[in-house]
Each structure stands twice: as C-alpha cells, then as structure tokens.
Amino acid sequence: MDKTVKKLAIGLLVLVILCPLGLLAIGETFGEWSNEEMQEKLGFVPPGLESLSSLWSAPLPDYALPGSGDTMTMAAAAYILSAVIGVVLCGGFLYLIGKKLARD
C-alpha cells in the first residue's frame, strides 16, 4: 500500500471512530432540518426544497438502527456504522470514477 493511501486510510479510520462524539453535542445538527424545523427557524421553506423533500428518505434515519434501544452504546454503534457505510460508498464511487478516467 502506498504511503499516502495508508495515511489517508488511517485518517479516515480515526474520523470514523470519532463520529460518536456528535452524540455529546447539545442541541440539533445544523442543516439537518425537516421542513417544519426550517419553517420555524427561517420563517419559510424554499419551494424547490419543499417539492423535493418527499423524494428521498434516509436509509438510517437519525443515524439509528431499527429496533435498537436508546442506549448510548447502540447510538454510538449506529453512528460508526453510518460513517463506515458513507466511507465505503463514497470511496467506491471515487474508485470507479478514477478507474474510468485512467482508462480514457
């Protein structure tokens, strides 16, 4: 494994492990607002956002595993799983694009 790739992998692993630190934060996550919360905070919901809001629903809403309890351990595991899924999907997508561009 190349030295740069190894450093990148270690950095990503550290970030994945640190993801549950977000559970310690007070309040809500900036930018992850529902239409109702946006209406409350901003006084309006942009029309484009309102029309597209029903198009997508998160596979792991609120970073929680279905049927898991409300314990901090389960919440931390769900955060880490969400991070791992995100890293694998984004990394795989970028890998495929890189392979395609290298071929051309």
DAVENNOR-V41875 format. One record per residue. N is the residue number from 1. RES is the residue in three letters. SS is DSSP state (H for helix, E for strand, - for the rest). PSI is psi as a letter, one per 20 degrees, with the letter a starting at -180 (* if undefined). BURIAL is # if it has 24 or more other C-alpha atoms within 12 Angstrom, else .. Layout:
BEGIN
{{N	RES	SS	PSI	BURIAL} {N	RES	SS	PSI	BURIAL}}
END
This chain:
BEGIN
{{1	MET	-	p	.} {2	ASP	-	q	.} {3	LYS	H	h	.} {4	THR	H	g	.} {5	VAL	H	h	.} {6	LYS	H	g	.} {7	LYS	H	g	.} {8	LEU	H	g	.} {9	ALA	H	g	.} {10	ILE	H	g	.} {11	GLY	H	g	.} {12	LEU	H	g	.} {13	LEU	H	g	.} {14	VAL	H	g	.} {15	LEU	H	h	.} {16	VAL	H	g	#} {17	ILE	H	h	.} {18	LEU	H	i	.} {19	CYS	H	g	#} {20	PRO	H	i	#} {21	LEU	H	h	.} {22	GLY	H	h	#} {23	LEU	H	h	#} {24	LEU	H	i	.} {25	ALA	-	q	.} {26	ILE	-	q	.} {27	GLY	-	b	.} {28	GLU	-	r	.} {29	THR	-	p	.} {30	PHE	-	p	.} {31	GLY	-	i	.} {32	GLU	-	l	.} {33	TRP	-	q	.} {34	SER	-	r	#} {35	ASN	H	h	.} {36	GLU	H	g	.} {37	GLU	H	h	.} {38	MET	H	g	.} {39	GLN	H	g	.} {40	GLU	H	g	.} {41	LYS	H	g	.} {42	LEU	H	h	.} {43	GLY	-	i	.} {44	PHE	-	r	.} {45	VAL	-	p	.} {46	PRO	-	p	.} {47	PRO	H	h	.} {48	GLY	H	g	.} {49	LEU	H	g	.} {50	GLU	H	g	.} {51	SER	H	h	.} {52	LEU	H	i	.} {53	SER	-	h	.} {54	SER	-	i	.} {55	LEU	-	h	.} {56	TRP	-	p	.} {57	SER	-	q	.} {58	ALA	-	q	.} {59	PRO	-	h	.} {60	LEU	-	m	.} {61	PRO	H	p	.} {62	ASP	H	k	.} {63	TYR	H	k	#} {64	ALA	-	q	#} {65	LEU	-	p	.} {66	PRO	-	p	.} {67	GLY	-	i	.} {68	SER	-	q	.} {69	GLY	-	a	.} {70	ASP	-	k	.} {71	THR	-	q	.} {72	MET	H	h	.} {73	THR	H	g	.} {74	MET	H	h	.} {75	ALA	H	g	#} {76	ALA	H	g	#} {77	ALA	H	h	#} {78	ALA	H	h	#} {79	TYR	H	g	#} {80	ILE	H	g	#} {81	LEU	H	g	#} {82	SER	H	g	#} {83	ALA	H	g	#} {84	VAL	H	g	#} {85	ILE	H	g	.} {86	GLY	H	g	.} {87	VAL	H	g	.} {88	VAL	H	g	.} {89	LEU	H	g	.} {90	CYS	H	g	.} {91	GLY	H	g	.} {92	GLY	H	g	.} {93	PHE	H	g	.} {94	LEU	H	h	.} {95	TYR	H	g	.} {96	LEU	H	g	.} {97	ILE	H	g	.} {98	GLY	H	g	.} {99	LYS	H	g	.} {100	LYS	H	g	.} {101	LEU	H	h	.} {102	ALA	H	h	.} {103	ARG	H	h	.} {104	ASP	-	*	.}}
END
